[in-house]
Amino acid sequence: MTIIQLCYILSAVFFILGIKSLSSPETARRGMNLASLGMFIAIVGTLFHSGIVTYTWIITGLVIGTVLSLPISLWIPMTKIPQRIAFSHAGGALAACLIGIAEYYRYHTSVDNLSMCIIGIEVMLGALTFTGSMMVTAKLQGILPGHPITYRGQNIINITLFFAMIAMLIYLVLYPTFNTLFYILLTAAFLFGFLLVTPIGAADMPVVIALFNSYGGLTGAVMGFMLGNRIQIITGALDGASGFILSMLMCKAMNRSMMNVLFGAFGKIATPSATSSSNATRDAAHVQSISIEDAIQVLDQAKSVIIVPGYGMAASQAHHALRELVDKLKAKGISVKYAIHPVAGRMPGHMNVLLAEANVPYTDLYDMDEINPEFSHADVALVVGANDVTNPAARNVKSSPIYGMPILDVDKAKKIIVLKRSLNPGFSGIDNELYTKDHTWLLYGDAKDSLSQLAYGFKKSWAV
């Protein structure tokens, strides 16, 4: 067995163990370390390849990649991790696409049909993943509007473009020397990635990120076939399969199909009618607000509290302030648990990542199925920036766009305090019935500031 083969076997084992460990918050950190070690071993093994004639460009690439990645890793806050991940997908996809272009440029006059099929698939997947991931990054960063951008006939155009790319790919497989068509296919793939994400709202980004992760993995696997690199085939297949399974799980958590996510324009802002405006006014009149002082008294009298974090917590970077408040509650003997919805946030596991940065023990985190039976016994449910995942309309209103979506049973808690800037609806574009309940109070303001005031006030009142 050669050094390369040994390194590739070891790296494949570490990749598999790493993905397996990511299935639990308890072992997720170890999983990341194992996957990183696997990647390091794979890179080292590749450096022993007999086909390398000079290490100049390899070393140059390693240095540039290291210089660029270190500040990205160290300076980007955890609240920006979703767009950081999407940007990484874009970079990996572009690299694979460029390799495919280079291979075609060098060998298009002599390439066989099978190789042309592999190159074409790699370039097409890489190009659409690059522009699609860049669109995701722009939407999450706020460079582009987070709501769906639609126009008449959009889905028909996207589907037509997709089948046109398939037709071009088939023709290129039959006639590989038609290089003009190859570059037309490349351009169409870049355009398709842009058009694919345009009608998707920010609320569906967990699914889209997982899906592009799958596309990136498949691109890597196809590149492995093209280059005859076994570890790329293995890791690409693992990445592609796990990303696809994760995207399916995200869809299930929202009770929606993949087709609905990609083409349904979920969360599109509708023009309010006179009826909806009057309903909103009526609902606002039934909403009860609460002051910091009164919220402290409610928490002080509680024996059990369930925290429900959402994207609003990430947007206001309130996770450290939340941990500070929870420490004060626990110090007084109050039981505190965190309810984590699968699609809360803008990427799979977004809430888990943020709370881990704030050093929240993983034993305090409970997924939806575990925590829902606990709400009816909880004295207080504290909702921090979560909206659609707490809306009872998902259970009660058949005409609602979120009807059937599994939600956290926050409305069953004895008392509910919601930290929110305003009564604006979530990305679904509908009002939250939870806010009009008789046992719900809204604490208006920035979540980070409100939590800091609660933590300070709670400590002060306790000391007295």
C-alpha positions, 0 to 999 in steps of 0.5 A, a space after each residue: 500500500 502506497 503512502 497516498 492510499 494509506 492517507 486517503 483511507 485514513 482521511 475517509 475514515 475520519 470524514 465518516 466519523 466526523 459526520 457521524 459525530 455531528 449528529 449530536 451537540 455533545 459530540 459536534 466539536 469532536 466531529 469538526 476536529 475529526 473532519 479537519 484532521 481528515 482533510 489535513 491527511 488528505 492534503 498531505 497524502 496528495 502532495 506525494 502524488 507522482 504526477 506533481 512536477 513542481 510544488 511552486 503553485 501548490 505552495 502558493 495556493 496553500 499560502 494564499 488560502 491560509 492568509 485569506 481563511 485566517 481572518 475570515 475564521 477569526 474576525 467573522 462573528 458567529 452571528 454571520 456564520 450562515 453567510 460565511 458558510 454560503 460563501 465557502 460553498 461558492 468558493 469550493 464550487 468555483 474552484 471545481 468549475 475552473 478545474 473543469 474548464 481547464 480540463 476541457 480547454 486542454 483536451 477538448 479536441 481529444 476528449 472521449 464521450 464519457 470524460 465529456 459527460 463528467 466535465 460537463 456535469 462538473 462545470 454545470 453544477 459548479 457554476 450554478 452552485 457558485 452563483 446560487 451560493 453568492 446569492 444566498 450570501 447576499 440575501 443573508 448579509 442584507 445586500 439583497 432583499 431577504 424576501 422573494 423577488 418574483 416576476 411573471 413566468 419566472 418558474 417557466 423560465 427557470 424550468 426551460 433554462 434547466 432543460 436547455 442546459 440538459 439538452 446542451 450537455 447531451 449534445 456536448 457528450 455526443 460532439 465534444 469538440 463543439 467548444 462554443 456550446 460548452 461556453 454557452 452551457 457554462 454561461 447558462 449555468 451561472 445564470 441558472 444559479 442566480 435565477 434559482 435563488 432569486 424567488 427564495 426568501 431568507 426564511 428558507 435559507 436553511 434548506 437552500 444552504 443544505 441543498 447547495 452543500 449537497 451540490 458542492 459535494 456532488 461537484 467534488 465527487 464528479 471532479 474526483 472521477 475526472 481526475 481519478 482521485 478516490 478521496 475526492 469521490 468518497 468525500 464528495 459523495 459523503 458531502 452530497 448525500 449528507 447535504 441532500 438528506 439534511 435539506 430533506 429533513 429541513 423541508 420535513 421540519 417545515 412541512 413543505 416539499 423541496 419544490 415548494 421551497 425552490 419555486 413557491 416564493 414563500 414569504 413574499 410580501 403581499 400588498 395589504 388589503 383594507 381587510 388585512 389592515 383592519 385585522 392587524 389593527 384589531 390584533 394590535 389592540 389585543 396585544 399586551 405589553 410588559 415593562 422590564 420591571 414587570 418581566 423581572 417579577 414574572 421571572 422571579 416568581 417562576 420555578 421553570 422557564 423555557 427559552 425559545 431562541 430565534 433569528 431575532 436573537 442572532 440578528 441582535 447578537 443577544 446570545 451572550 446576554 441571554 446566557 447571563 440572564 439564564 445564569 441569574 435564573 439558575 443561581 436562584 434555583 429556577 429550572 431553565 431549558 432551551 427549546 430548539 426548532 430545526 429551522 430556527 435561524 438561517 442555517 441548520 443548527 444555527 441556534 445550537 452554534 450561537 448558544 455554544 459560542 455563549 457557552 450554553 451547556 448542550 445538556 440544556 438544549 432540547 429539540 422540538 419533540 423533546 421539549 414540546 411536552 414540557 411547555 404545559 408544565 412551564 411557568 414562563 416561556 421566554 421567546 427571544 426573536 422567534 416568530 413563525 416557529 411559535 405561531 399557533 396558526 400552523 395548527 389552527 388555520 388551514 388557510 395559513 401558508 404555514 398550516 401543518 408546519 410543526 411548531 414549538 408549543 409555546 402557547 401552552 406555557 402558563 405565561 409567555 414573554 416575547 422579546 420583539 422590536 415590533 409587531 411586524 410579521 415573520 418571513 411567512 408574512 402573516 401575523 402571529 396568533 401567539 401575541 394576542 393570547 391572554 397569557 402573552 406579553 410583549 417586551 418591545 425593544 432590542 433583544 440584547 438590550 432587553 436581556 441585559 436589563 433583565 439580567 441586571 434588574 433580576 440580580 439587583 432585585 434578588 440582592 434586595 
